[in-house]
Amino acid sequence: MSKPFRFKHFSVAQDRCAMKIGTDAVLLGAWANIDSHPNSILDIGAGTGILALMMAQRSSAELIDAIELDDAAYEQCVHNFEASDWGDRLFCYHASLEEFTEEIEDTYELIISNPPFYTDSYKTDNDERNRARFEDAMPFHELLKSVSRLLSQTGQFNVIVPYSEESSFIELAKKEQLYPNNILHIRGQKSSPIKRSLMRFTFQEKAIERSELTIEIARHQYTQEYTSLTKDFYLKL
């Protein structure tokens, strides 16, 4: 059994999850905007529950819900919630996004998601890993349709996608009256191509604030910007 991934204020067991903790989730959880002090937060496609746990550490939101369809990942997420200091504020639903969207009448002030992506060419022989990683498990248009129903009128949706999918994701979002207000591009190193796009959507169309972040100067030598963003979480930063 693999050891839990230890952060400064919580640990995340991940031995039962197809998708392990990676840089994407930590970047998104650290970058997501909580300036409006959201009282209700939803993590779509929770996996280990890391994003909801990061939101619990960063915010005073009384209600932090998560959705996870995979049986093993759901059980692991519940375990990680209960083992944290914020178990009374965290709840995971074992449901598909479609089921959840149909049943829930309330809306959320902040929605966050590290959705599955990659195309057929990346598929492996591991069905669980495929479901966790590939967009066909949660097509972007379905994700955005649900977000448009679950997000409060003044709420924010924070998401991370491959840079190659940024334009198409924005176009799909516009069909649901969701507009990008902030975009952060991620590079591994300064000479590397842009790899990821972190985006913040609202129902308000406004000028997009764009920025860029480079993770490393050299292997395991992190930039000041990356360290500043993630230092409240990683043990060694």
C-alpha positions in Angstrom: 0.0 0.0 0.0 1.4 3.4 -1.0 2.0 6.0 1.6 -0.3 9.0 1.9 0.8 12.2 0.2 1.5 14.6 3.1 0.8 18.3 2.8 1.5 20.9 5.6 -2.0 20.7 7.1 -3.5 17.4 5.8 -2.6 14.1 4.2 -4.2 12.4 1.2 -4.4 8.7 0.8 -4.4 7.8 -2.9 -3.7 4.1 -3.2 -7.3 3.4 -4.4 -7.5 6.2 -6.9 -6.5 5.7 -10.5 -5.4 9.3 -10.8 -2.6 10.2 -8.3 -2.0 13.7 -6.9 -0.2 15.9 -9.4 0.9 19.4 -10.0 -2.3 20.3 -11.8 -4.5 19.9 -8.8 -2.2 21.7 -6.4 -1.9 24.6 -8.9 -5.6 24.9 -9.3 -6.4 24.6 -5.6 -3.8 27.3 -4.7 -4.9 29.6 -7.6 -8.7 29.4 -7.2 -10.1 32.8 -6.2 -11.7 33.0 -2.8 -11.6 36.8 -2.4 -15.4 36.9 -2.4 -15.4 34.6 0.7 -17.6 31.9 -0.8 -19.8 30.1 1.7 -20.6 27.2 -0.6 -18.0 25.4 -2.7 -18.4 22.4 -5.1 -15.5 20.2 -6.4 -16.6 18.3 -9.5 -14.8 15.0 -10.1 -13.2 14.9 -6.7 -10.8 11.9 -7.0 -8.8 11.9 -3.7 -10.6 15.0 -2.6 -7.5 17.2 -2.7 -9.2 20.2 -4.2 -12.0 20.2 -1.6 -9.4 19.8 1.2 -7.4 22.7 -0.2 -10.5 24.8 -0.3 -11.3 23.9 3.3 -7.8 25.0 4.3 -7.9 28.3 2.4 -11.5 29.3 3.1 -14.1 29.6 5.9 -16.8 28.1 3.6 -19.4 26.2 5.7 -20.4 24.0 2.9 -17.8 22.2 0.7 -19.3 19.4 -1.4 -17.6 17.1 -3.8 -18.9 14.7 -6.5 -17.1 11.4 -7.4 -18.6 8.6 -9.6 -15.9 5.9 -9.2 -16.6 3.6 -6.3 -13.0 3.2 -5.0 -12.2 6.9 -5.5 -15.4 7.9 -3.7 -14.5 5.7 -0.7 -11.0 7.1 -0.6 -12.3 10.7 -0.8 -14.7 10.1 2.1 -11.8 8.6 4.1 -9.5 11.6 3.4 -12.3 14.1 4.4 -12.9 12.3 7.7 -9.2 12.1 8.4 -8.8 15.9 8.0 -9.4 18.7 10.5 -12.4 19.9 8.4 -14.6 16.8 8.2 -17.6 18.6 9.5 -17.5 21.0 6.4 -16.7 18.4 3.8 -19.2 16.0 2.1 -18.7 13.8 -0.9 -21.6 12.6 -3.1 -21.4 9.2 -4.9 -23.1 10.2 -8.1 -22.6 11.1 -11.7 -22.5 14.8 -12.5 -25.7 14.5 -14.5 -27.5 12.8 -11.6 -26.2 15.4 -9.1 -27.2 18.3 -11.3 -30.7 17.0 -11.7 -31.2 16.5 -7.9 -29.5 19.5 -6.4 -31.7 22.7 -6.3 -29.2 24.9 -4.5 -26.3 26.7 -6.3 -22.7 27.2 -5.3 -20.7 30.4 -5.0 -17.5 28.7 -6.1 -17.1 25.6 -8.4 -13.7 24.0 -9.0 -12.7 21.1 -11.2 -9.7 19.3 -12.5 -11.6 17.5 -15.2 -10.4 14.3 -16.9 -8.8 15.0 -20.3 -6.6 13.5 -23.0 -7.7 12.0 -26.2 -8.0 8.4 -27.5 -4.3 8.3 -28.5 -3.3 8.3 -24.8 -5.5 5.5 -23.7 -4.0 2.7 -21.7 -5.2 -0.9 -20.8 -6.3 0.3 -17.4 -10.0 1.2 -17.6 -10.1 3.0 -14.3 -7.1 5.2 -15.3 -8.7 5.8 -18.6 -12.0 7.0 -17.0 -10.0 9.2 -14.6 -7.9 10.8 -17.4 -10.0 11.0 -20.4 -12.5 13.6 -21.5 -15.0 11.0 -22.6 -15.7 10.2 -18.9 -16.9 13.8 -18.4 -17.2 15.6 -21.8 -16.4 19.3 -21.4 -19.8 20.3 -22.8 -21.5 18.3 -20.1 -19.3 19.7 -17.4 -20.1 23.3 -18.6 -23.8 22.6 -18.9 -23.9 21.4 -15.3 -21.7 24.3 -14.1 -24.1 26.8 -15.7 -26.9 25.3 -13.6 -25.1 24.8 -10.4 -23.2 28.1 -10.2 -24.8 31.1 -8.5 -25.3 34.2 -10.6 -22.4 36.0 -9.0 -20.3 32.8 -8.5 -17.0 31.7 -10.1 -15.9 28.5 -11.9 -12.2 27.7 -11.7 -10.8 24.9 -13.9 -7.6 23.6 -15.4 -7.3 22.2 -19.0 -4.6 21.4 -21.4 -3.5 24.6 -23.2 -4.4 22.9 -26.5 -8.0 22.7 -25.4 -8.2 26.3 -24.1 -9.9 27.9 -27.2 -12.5 25.1 -27.6 -13.3 25.1 -23.9 -13.9 28.9 -24.0 -16.2 28.5 -27.0 -18.2 25.7 -25.3 -18.4 27.9 -22.1 -19.8 30.8 -24.1 -22.7 28.6 -25.2 -23.6 28.3 -21.5 -23.2 32.1 -20.9 -20.0 31.5 -19.0 -17.1 33.8 -19.8 -13.4 33.7 -18.9 -12.3 36.6 -16.7 -8.8 35.3 -15.8 -6.4 33.0 -17.5 -3.1 31.7 -16.2 -0.8 29.9 -18.5 1.6 27.3 -17.1 5.1 26.4 -18.4 7.3 23.7 -16.9 10.5 25.8 -17.6 11.0 29.1 -19.3 12.0 27.5 -22.6 9.1 25.0 -22.5 5.9 25.4 -24.4 2.7 26.4 -22.5 1.3 23.2 -21.0 -1.8 24.1 -19.0 -4.4 26.8 -18.8 -6.0 27.7 -15.5 -9.2 29.6 -16.2 -11.7 31.5 -14.0 -15.3 31.9 -15.5 -18.3 33.9 -14.4 -21.6 34.9 -16.0 -20.2 38.4 -16.5 -18.4 39.1 -19.7 -15.4 41.4 -19.2 -11.9 41.9 -20.4 -9.7 38.8 -19.7 -6.8 39.2 -17.3 -4.0 37.1 -18.6 -0.8 36.0 -16.8 1.9 33.3 -17.0 3.7 31.1 -14.4 6.8 29.0 -14.9 7.2 26.1 -12.5 11.0 25.4 -12.5 14.2 27.2 -13.2 15.9 23.7 -13.4 14.9 20.2 -12.3 13.5 20.5 -8.7 14.6 24.1 -8.5 11.4 26.0 -8.3 10.6 29.6 -9.4 9.7 32.2 -6.8 6.2 32.6 -8.3 5.5 28.8 -8.0 6.9 28.7 -4.5 4.8 31.7 -3.4 1.6 30.1 -4.9 2.0 26.7 -3.4 4.1 27.1 -0.2 1.1 26.9 2.1 0.6 23.3 1.0 3.9 21.5 0.0 6.0 20.4 3.0 9.3 21.2 1.4 8.5 24.7 0.1 
